[in-house]
Amino acid sequence: MKPTAREILLIKTGELALKGLNRGTFEAILMKNLRYRLKPLGSCTLRKAQSAIYVEPESPAFDMDEACDRVSKVFGISAYSRACVVEKEIGTIMEAAAAYLANDLAAAKTFKVEAKRSDKAFPLQSPAICERTGEYLLERFPHLTVDVHQPELLVMVEIRDFGAYIHARQLPGAGGMPVGSAGRAGLLISGGIDSPVAGYMMAKRGVELRCIHFVSPPYTSERAEMKVVSLLEQVAAYAGHMELIVVPFTKIQEEIQRACPEDLFTIIMRRFMMRIATKIGKAEECGALITGESVGQVASQTIPALACTDAAAGLPVFRPLIGMDKEEIIAISRRIDTFDISIQPYEDCCTVFTPRHPRTRPKLEKVLEAEAALDTDMLIAHAIQNVRRRSI
């Protein structure tokens, strides 16, 4: 598209329009998130009106390409487009459409003009705006033909309060709800494929993430922890700022291995994770925990095993992947650029002590009986006292 003196980003909110009297609260959170994402690019003005948000650069150095990429990953946005804004006068609108979309019009064979007249004081109605603009563009680009059903190029003219906005076809946004509008939850993050996707999916529903990762040095390496950091950096492109809380888990795993039946090791380990995550989550004002578990995917994710795990949690446990198969999860991980990081061969604490024959249908009473051999409170207190934090 040919740049103009007043090129802006025109952002449409989708689901937020259904929030009734609470809509202003959700919009305020979205505006805050947008300012945070766009701040590194330079100075710009954000304002909202008529179910849209306008991003107006205040400096020629403002990187519109990078801004589009960042906006495309902000939850709460249904669609966005780069647009030229001009005075609300039909002659000016027609000339601006030809100039601003010159490259797109030259490359297309068919086109269609659509108009939306939110400002009812504008003298021409939408059909007349389409007709006048379409005729002008046909004169300027005689190779074009009109196709009202499947045009290669859709020329949009929107008459709004602050001016006339001209742009090509809108691009889809990330959808969902603004991060922070649905509270906070603790994400149990490993280095695998599933948990980053689970975090992404809950962030899409407006949940702010606190991330909890368990490490077991010397059985796990620093590279395994850095792999998790890299995964969260990719998720942060959608979920925004996050805190990573790293929990030492070696002592707990060694004690479980020493004192408990091998076939219950994974279940007992995950119950300790839930207890620790609950304490951390409550301290971080989280209302729930999030895991990447899916029914039947591994031995610890059968219904009886999940029930035993949940019995140790003191917060609700959200499992957004619970009914998905591996291919569906991988497809999302590829889309959010976490897959290639997840398959790097650095083991996490969930894999280094895997039993040869894990119990797939554990009974809670048997698990509690095995845990009685452990000083649970002491082990949990030791782990929490030695956590480390880092910002993502």
Secondary structure, DSSP 8 states (H G I E B T S, - for coil): ----TTEEEEEEE-GGGG-GGGHHHHHHHHHHHHHHHHGGG--EEEEEETTEEEEEESSTT--HHHHHHHHTT-TTEEEEEEEEEE-S-HHHHHHHHHHHTHHHHHH-SEEEEEEEE--TTSSS-HHHHHHHHHHHHHHH-TT-EE-SSS-SEEEEEEEETTEEEEESS-EEEEESB-TTTT-EEEEE--SSSHHHHHHHHHHHBT-EEEEEEEE-TTTS-HHHHHHHHHHHHHHHHHH-S-EEEEEE-HHHHHHHHHHS-GGGHHHHHHHHHHHHHHHHHHHTT-SEEE----TTSSGGGSHHHHHHHHTT-SS-EE-TTTT--HHHHHHHHHHTT-HHHHTSS---HHHHT--SS--SS--HHHHHHHHTTS-HHHHHHHHHHT-EEEE-
